[in-house]
Amino acid sequence: YFTPEYAMESGKQYYLNVAANYPIYSSWSLIGSLGYNKLENKDNFIKAYGFGEKDNYIDYKIGLKTQIVGLEAELSWLDTNIKRGPDSVKQTLYFSLGKSF
């Protein structure tokens, strides 16, 4: 997506994401995504996020998804290529349960 004015009046922001879902067994699927986020320049990146060494980053996710008693369960590993920053941009294990109505 594109926005002409990102958070904290940091200018243009572009985000591209590619995701895949591959069935592996019964109701189990292997899932993954790769994203690229870019702001106008490094100064605007710092303005939006409060840290930064460049104007872009890559994020990625790999995991498993299944249905359990009518709920959708996901267990995934998420990370970015950001080397220095707050804990919110560091690698993490993610688990969720959801229900669609």
C-alpha positions as CSV (number, residue, x, y, z in Angstrom):
1,Y,0.0,0.0,0.0
2,F,0.9,3.7,-0.2
3,T,0.2,6.6,2.0
4,P,1.1,10.2,1.2
5,E,1.4,11.1,4.9
6,Y,2.6,8.4,7.3
7,A,2.5,8.6,11.2
8,M,4.0,11.6,13.0
9,E,3.9,13.6,9.7
10,S,6.8,11.6,8.4
11,G,5.9,11.8,4.7
12,K,5.3,9.1,2.1
13,Q,5.3,5.5,3.0
14,Y,5.3,2.4,0.8
15,Y,4.6,-1.1,2.0
16,L,4.6,-4.3,-0.2
17,N,3.8,-7.7,1.2
18,V,3.7,-11.1,-0.4
19,A,2.0,-14.0,1.6
20,A,1.6,-17.7,1.0
21,N,-0.5,-20.5,2.5
22,Y,0.5,-24.1,1.6
23,P,-1.6,-27.1,2.8
24,I,0.6,-29.8,4.3
25,Y,-1.7,-32.2,6.0
26,S,-5.4,-32.5,6.7
27,S,-6.3,-29.1,8.2
28,W,-2.7,-28.0,8.7
29,S,-1.1,-25.3,6.5
30,L,2.4,-23.8,6.3
31,I,2.2,-20.0,6.1
32,G,4.7,-17.3,5.3
33,S,5.0,-13.7,4.3
34,L,7.7,-11.2,3.3
35,G,7.2,-7.5,3.5
36,Y,9.1,-4.4,2.5
37,N,8.4,-1.0,4.2
38,K,10.0,2.2,2.9
39,L,9.7,5.8,4.0
40,E,10.9,8.9,2.1
41,N,14.2,9.1,3.9
42,K,16.1,8.2,7.1
43,D,15.1,11.3,8.9
44,N,11.4,10.6,8.3
45,F,11.9,7.0,9.4
46,I,13.3,8.2,12.7
47,K,10.4,10.7,13.0
48,A,7.9,7.8,12.5
49,Y,9.5,5.1,14.6
50,G,11.8,6.9,17.0
51,F,14.9,5.1,15.8
52,G,16.6,3.9,12.6
53,E,19.7,3.6,10.5
54,K,18.1,3.7,7.1
55,D,14.8,4.5,5.4
56,N,13.4,0.9,5.0
57,Y,13.1,-2.5,6.6
58,I,12.1,-6.0,5.6
59,D,9.7,-8.1,7.8
60,Y,9.0,-11.8,7.5
61,K,6.9,-14.5,9.0
62,I,6.8,-18.3,8.9
63,G,4.4,-20.6,10.7
64,L,1.7,-23.2,10.9
65,K,-2.1,-22.7,10.9
66,T,-4.9,-25.2,11.7
67,Q,-8.5,-25.5,12.8
68,I,-9.1,-26.7,16.4
69,V,-12.7,-27.2,17.6
70,G,-14.0,-24.5,15.4
71,L,-11.2,-22.0,16.2
72,E,-8.3,-21.0,13.9
73,A,-5.0,-21.4,15.6
74,E,-1.7,-20.0,14.4
75,L,1.9,-20.4,15.6
76,S,4.4,-18.3,13.8
77,W,7.9,-16.8,14.0
78,L,8.1,-13.1,13.1
79,D,11.3,-11.0,12.5
80,T,12.7,-8.0,10.7
81,N,16.1,-7.1,9.3
82,I,16.3,-4.2,11.8
83,K,19.6,-4.6,13.7
84,R,19.1,-2.0,16.5
85,G,15.8,-0.8,17.9
86,P,13.2,-1.4,20.6
87,D,12.0,-4.8,21.6
88,S,8.9,-4.4,19.4
89,V,11.0,-4.9,16.2
90,K,12.9,-8.0,17.4
91,Q,12.2,-11.6,16.6
92,T,9.2,-13.1,18.4
93,L,7.1,-16.2,18.6
94,Y,3.4,-15.5,17.9
95,F,0.4,-17.6,18.9
96,S,-3.2,-16.8,18.2
97,L,-6.7,-18.3,18.4
98,G,-9.5,-16.8,16.4
99,K,-13.1,-17.3,15.5
100,S,-14.8,-15.9,12.4
101,F,-18.5,-15.1,12.5
